[in-house]
C-alpha cells in the first residue's frame, strides 16, 4: 500500500511516497522526474504526452482521460501518481487545487511562439517588437503574475484600446488555460490573447478572435482564414517549413504534476 505525505526537506515541501510492508516502512521522496520510475501517469487521450514520458521514464505506466483536467483530478484522487502535460497548463491547475504541485524539472523543454504566414514578415516583426518591449519595460513579468499566479485563478483581462483599422484575425484553441480560454462571460481571454490584442493595438487594427481545434490552426493560417495563430504552439523545425514563427515568447514544455497533500492516498 502506497501513501503520499508532505515532508519538509531543507526548508522545501517535498512529496513522499510511503510503502508500508508489515512492520517496516520505506519512504521515497518525489522531487524530480527520476523518482517517478515505474509510476502510473494520467494523460489526456489523443496527445503524445505518453510517448514523451516514456522517452524519459521507460517503465512508466499510463491511464488515459478525456482532458488534462480529468488527468489532474485522477492524481488528486490518488488514482494516478502523476499527470503529464504542458507546464503552464499544469501550473494553472495546481494553483487552483491545493495539494497538487508541478515538479521543477521537465520532460521536454519547448519554446512557444506565434505563427504567421511565410510571406508575412511584417506581422512577425510587429509581434516580436511588442513582446520585446513588454520584456524590457516589465510588462511581461506583470502579465505572467496575472495569468499564472502561484495560487488562485488568473486575473481578469485588462482593457486594451482597440484600433479602428482593418480587422486582424487571430486563430486560437481556447482550451489552453491560462494562455487561451473562455472566461465566465464567455469571452476568449488569456496570456496569448492579451499579447494578440496588444499587437493589434500596436498596428491600429481591430482584433477578431477565431476559436478552433488546435490541429486546425496551421491549416487555417496557410489557407488565409486567419492572419496569425497562438495557443501554446511549440516552435518546431517541421512546423517552420510551412509557417513563420515569432521569436519565442515563453519557455514551456511537458511537465509532471504530482500530489503534494498531507493526507496521503492509497494505491
HELIX and SHEET records of a PDB file:
HELIX    1   1 UNK A   33  UNK A   36  5                                   4    
HELIX    2   2 UNK A   49  UNK A   56  1                                   8    
HELIX    3   3 UNK A   68  UNK A   76  1                                   9    
HELIX    4   4 UNK A   87  UNK A   96  1                                  10    
HELIX    5   5 UNK A  121  UNK A  137  1                                  17    
HELIX    6   6 UNK A  139  UNK A  147  1                                   9    
HELIX    7   7 UNK A  191  UNK A  202  1                                  12    
HELIX    8   8 UNK A  214  UNK A  216  5                                   3    
HELIX    9   9 UNK A  217  UNK A  222  1                                   6    
HELIX   10  10 UNK A  239  UNK A  241  5                                   3    
SHEET    1   A 3 UNK A   2  UNK A   9  0                                        
SHEET    2   A 3 UNK A  12  UNK A  21 -1                                        
SHEET    3   A 3 UNK A  24  UNK A  30 -1                                        
SHEET    1   B 5 UNK A  61  UNK A  65  0                                        
SHEET    2   B 5 UNK A  40  UNK A  44  1                                        
SHEET    3   B 5 UNK A  82  UNK A  86  1                                        
SHEET    4   B 5 UNK A 254  UNK A 259 -1                                        
SHEET    5   B 5 UNK A 100  UNK A 102 -1                                        
SHEET    1   C 2 UNK A 110  UNK A 112  0                                        
SHEET    2   C 2 UNK A 250  UNK A 252 -1                                        
SHEET    1   D 5 UNK A 206  UNK A 211  0                                        
SHEET    2   D 5 UNK A 167  UNK A 172  1                                        
SHEET    3   D 5 UNK A 228  UNK A 229  1                                        
SHEET    4   D 5 UNK A 115  UNK A 116 -1                                        
SHEET    5   D 5 UNK A 244  UNK A 245 -1                                        
SHEET    1   E 3 UNK A 175  UNK A 176  0                                        
SHEET    2   E 3 UNK A 180  UNK A 182 -1                                        
SHEET    3   E 3 UNK A 188  UNK A 189 -1                                        
END                                                                             
